[in-house]
Amino acid sequence: MDLIEVLRNFTLCRRRFQTNMAEKELGGSHESSGLIAKNNILEAKEALKSEQDEVSQSRNSQYQQDLKSVLVTSVLNLEKLDVDLYRGTHHWVPRTQRLFGGQIVGQALVAAAKSVSDSLYAHSLHCYFVRAGDPKVPVLYQVDRTRDGRSFTVRSVKAIQHGQPILICQASFQTLQPSPLQHQFPMPVVPPPEDLLTVEELIHHYLSKPDLAEEAKKGLKKLLANEVPIEIKPVNPAHFYRLGPEQPRRLFWGRARGHIGEGNMKLHCCVAAYVSDYALLGTALLPYPEYRAKFAASLDHSMWFHSTFRSDEWMLYECESPWAGSSRGLVQGRMWRRDGVLAASCSQEGVLRVKPVTEPSKL
Ligand SMILES: CCCCCC/C=C\CCCCCCCC(=O)SCCNC(=O)CCNC(=O)[C@H](O)C(C)(C)COP(=O)(O)OP(=O)(O)OC[C@H]1O[C@@H](n2cnc3c(N)ncnc32)[C@H](O)[C@@H]1OP(=O)(O)O
């Protein structure tokens, strides 16, 4: 059960037991997602006032623990076994019990980056997830030095488990070069991260509801215990509910938990590759609240890095899905620095097999 599902269960329960209250809270319409978002933020902020000390205490202790991001100290810290051969271990595994695609892509990029000079910067990568990753064993990364040119250098990386590839990845690096051609789309206008709640704060808010069903409570607590090494603040918390059909587009602020620091742009690209797979594919489900995913997995992932950025500082992640069909969904993402600079773009196709939502019987 993922976060969206837990929150939907919670919502279904509320609808069943407190229809009037729910209608009031949602402004009587499931279509006005902006209003839902505003109401939820205001309501949540109010409820959170009483939890301020608790939240700030836990945040302080978390920051102390996380002085250095676990993504740097553990997940992306590959062990060298031989020339161009590395081993990576896992930190967070999704409830699907298959390895998180972002982790495999991030680790593959780390392995590729180790074989290129410091004067080269990752500008793009293209990957296929060909088999599910097994969380019970480490992943081996085998790098092939495909080509070294004057400007561009290409590496091919195979991620291997049980003697078979789980991911094939091509990454390209370039020397820094000036260009008279420079343009980008404008960044969407959204509230700053300081005005929004983290996923954990939203969950604390839902947990404080007296009418929350035990099953939903358990699911939410499991999610809180899940130490995802990314901090996320949804711009529109209504997209968690999936009560009514939404445009296939969502935005959130995200950053790596803990400190990474300036300087190592290759590392920031690897962290961004990790983050980029986290909430992308779900965007294709937003128009279909009547369905839930019974099988969802990314099939491929491409990424382009445009400018310098810090993955441990808030970046706006804009996700949209221009197409779905044939049990697949196409999703595209743009990562924006908070000063409006487009930092990275990505694109992914995923398999999406769905089943109709039915009200949970045990609530
Ligand atoms: C706003 C912020 C919100 C944030 C909220 C976020 C909340 C939670 C986030 C959680 C994180 C999510 C994770 C993100 C996504 C990922 O990381 S996915 C992981 C990376 N990708 C993968 O692991 C995919 C790896 N590739 C594969 O596994 C295979 O390539 C494949 C399974 C896709 C290949 O499919 P296929 O060729 O069909 O393989 P088979 O082995 O033959 O079949 C596999 C199973 O599928 C069943 N199946 C096949 N075809 C069909 C069909 N037409 N209809 C129904 N079912 C089919 C087949 O029977 C097999 O089933 P079983 O395994 O036997 O049960």
The ligand as an SDF file (V2000), in Angstrom:
LIG
                    3D

 65 67  0  0  0  0  0  0  0  0999 V2000
    3.5690   14.6610   -4.6810 C   0  0  0  0  0  0  0  0  0  0  0  0
    4.5290   13.6410   -4.2350 C   0  0  0  0  0  0  0  0  0  0  0  0
    3.8640   12.3260   -4.0620 C   0  0  0  0  0  0  0  0  0  0  0  0
    4.8350   11.2720   -3.6750 C   0  0  0  0  0  0  0  0  0  0  0  0
    4.1690    9.9680   -3.5140 C   0  0  0  0  0  0  0  0  0  0  0  0
    5.1230    8.8640   -3.7820 C   0  0  0  0  0  0  0  0  0  0  0  0
    4.7550    7.6580   -3.0160 C   0  0  0  0  0  0  0  0  0  0  0  0
    5.4420    6.5440   -3.0950 C   0  0  0  0  0  0  0  0  0  0  0  0
    6.5630    6.4020   -4.0380 C   0  0  0  0  0  0  0  0  0  0  0  0
    7.0610    4.9990   -4.0720 C   0  0  0  0  0  0  0  0  0  0  0  0
    8.1950    4.8570   -5.0670 C   0  0  0  0  0  0  0  0  0  0  0  0
    7.7340    4.2850   -6.3510 C   0  0  0  0  0  0  0  0  0  0  0  0
    8.7870    3.6300   -7.1420 C   0  0  0  0  0  0  0  0  0  0  0  0
    8.9830    4.2890   -8.4330 C   0  0  0  0  0  0  0  0  0  0  0  0
    9.0430    3.3970   -9.6410 C   0  0  0  0  0  0  0  0  0  0  0  0
   10.1110    2.3980   -9.6180 C   0  0  0  0  0  0  0  0  0  0  0  0
   11.1260    2.5550   -9.0570 O   0  0  0  0  0  0  0  0  0  0  0  0
    9.8130    0.9210  -10.4660 S   0  0  0  0  0  0  0  0  0  0  0  0
   11.3220    0.0470  -10.2980 C   0  0  0  0  0  0  0  0  0  0  0  0
   12.1440    0.1040  -11.5510 C   0  0  0  0  0  0  0  0  0  0  0  0
   11.5640   -0.6100  -12.6190 N   0  0  0  0  0  0  0  0  0  0  0  0
   11.4750   -1.9780  -12.6100 C   0  0  0  0  0  0  0  0  0  0  0  0
   11.8050   -2.6520  -11.6420 O   0  0  0  0  0  0  0  0  0  0  0  0
   10.9860   -2.6490  -13.8610 C   0  0  0  0  0  0  0  0  0  0  0  0
   11.9480   -3.7640  -14.2400 C   0  0  0  0  0  0  0  0  0  0  0  0
   11.4990   -4.4650  -15.4020 N   0  0  0  0  0  0  0  0  0  0  0  0
   10.7000   -5.5230  -15.2930 C   0  0  0  0  0  0  0  0  0  0  0  0
   10.3460   -5.9490  -14.2080 O   0  0  0  0  0  0  0  0  0  0  0  0
   10.3130   -6.1660  -16.5780 C   0  0  0  0  0  0  0  0  0  0  0  0
   10.9600   -5.5350  -17.6440 O   0  0  0  0  0  0  0  0  0  0  0  0
    8.7910   -6.1250  -16.8150 C   0  0  0  0  0  0  0  0  0  0  0  0
    8.0350   -6.8330  -15.7130 C   0  0  0  0  0  0  0  0  0  0  0  0
    8.2820   -4.7090  -16.9240 C   0  0  0  0  0  0  0  0  0  0  0  0
    8.5800   -6.8940  -18.1240 C   0  0  0  0  0  0  0  0  0  0  0  0
    7.2490   -7.2340  -18.3000 O   0  0  0  0  0  0  0  0  0  0  0  0
    6.9030   -8.5660  -19.1180 P   0  0  0  0  0  0  0  0  0  0  0  0
    7.6390   -8.6040  -20.3840 O   0  0  0  0  0  0  0  0  0  0  0  0
    5.4360   -8.6040  -19.1820 O   0  0  0  0  0  0  0  0  0  0  0  0
    7.5460   -9.6610  -18.1520 O   0  0  0  0  0  0  0  0  0  0  0  0
    7.0130  -11.0630  -17.6870 P   0  0  0  0  0  0  0  0  0  0  0  0
    8.1180  -11.5780  -16.8060 O   0  0  0  0  0  0  0  0  0  0  0  0
    6.5950  -11.8640  -18.8370 O   0  0  0  0  0  0  0  0  0  0  0  0
    5.7540  -10.6930  -16.7680 O   0  0  0  0  0  0  0  0  0  0  0  0
    5.9050  -10.0450  -15.5310 C   0  0  0  0  0  0  0  0  0  0  0  0
    4.5640  -10.1150  -14.7920 C   0  0  0  0  0  0  0  0  0  0  0  0
    3.5800   -9.3410  -15.4940 O   0  0  0  0  0  0  0  0  0  0  0  0
    2.4860  -10.2010  -15.8570 C   0  0  0  0  0  0  0  0  0  0  0  0
    1.9780   -9.7920  -17.1390 N   0  0  0  0  0  0  0  0  0  0  0  0
    2.6650   -9.7280  -18.2960 C   0  0  0  0  0  0  0  0  0  0  0  0
    1.8900   -9.2920  -19.2770 N   0  0  0  0  0  0  0  0  0  0  0  0
    0.6700   -9.0890  -18.7260 C   0  0  0  0  0  0  0  0  0  0  0  0
   -0.5540   -8.6080  -19.2390 C   0  0  0  0  0  0  0  0  0  0  0  0
   -0.7070   -8.2620  -20.5330 N   0  0  0  0  0  0  0  0  0  0  0  0
   -1.6090   -8.4920  -18.3940 N   0  0  0  0  0  0  0  0  0  0  0  0
   -1.5090   -8.8300  -17.0920 C   0  0  0  0  0  0  0  0  0  0  0  0
   -0.3320   -9.2620  -16.5350 N   0  0  0  0  0  0  0  0  0  0  0  0
    0.7310   -9.4050  -17.3490 C   0  0  0  0  0  0  0  0  0  0  0  0
    3.0780  -11.5750  -15.8870 C   0  0  0  0  0  0  0  0  0  0  0  0
    2.0810  -12.5430  -15.7210 O   0  0  0  0  0  0  0  0  0  0  0  0
    4.0130  -11.5520  -14.7280 C   0  0  0  0  0  0  0  0  0  0  0  0
    3.2880  -11.6260  -13.5100 O   0  0  0  0  0  0  0  0  0  0  0  0
    3.8380  -12.5190  -12.3050 P   0  0  0  0  0  0  0  0  0  0  0  0
    5.1880  -11.9540  -11.9500 O   0  0  0  0  0  0  0  0  0  0  0  0
    3.9580  -13.9120  -12.8490 O   0  0  0  0  0  0  0  0  0  0  0  0
    2.8090  -12.3460  -11.2250 O   0  0  0  0  0  0  0  0  0  0  0  0
  1  2  1  0
  2  3  1  0
  3  4  1  0
  4  5  1  0
  5  6  1  0
  6  7  1  0
  7  8  2  0
  8  9  1  0
  9 10  1  0
 10 11  1  0
 11 12  1  0
 12 13  1  0
 13 14  1  0
 14 15  1  0
 15 16  1  0
 16 17  2  0
 16 18  1  0
 18 19  1  0
 19 20  1  0
 20 21  1  0
 21 22  1  0
 22 23  2  0
 22 24  1  0
 24 25  1  0
 25 26  1  0
 26 27  1  0
 27 28  2  0
 27 29  1  0
 29 30  1  0
 29 31  1  0
 31 32  1  0
 31 33  1  0
 31 34  1  0
 34 35  1  0
 35 36  1  0
 36 37  2  0
 36 38  1  0
 36 39  1  0
 39 40  1  0
 40 41  2  0
 40 42  1  0
 40 43  1  0
 43 44  1  0
 44 45  1  0
 45 46  1  0
 45 60  1  0
 46 47  1  0
 47 48  1  0
 47 58  1  0
 48 49  1  0
 48 57  1  0
 49 50  2  0
 50 51  1  0
 51 52  1  0
 51 57  2  0
 52 53  1  0
 52 54  2  0
 54 55  1  0
 55 56  2  0
 56 57  1  0
 58 59  1  0
 58 60  1  0
 60 61  1  0
 61 62  1  0
 62 63  2  0
 62 64  1  0
 62 65  1  0
M  END
$$$$
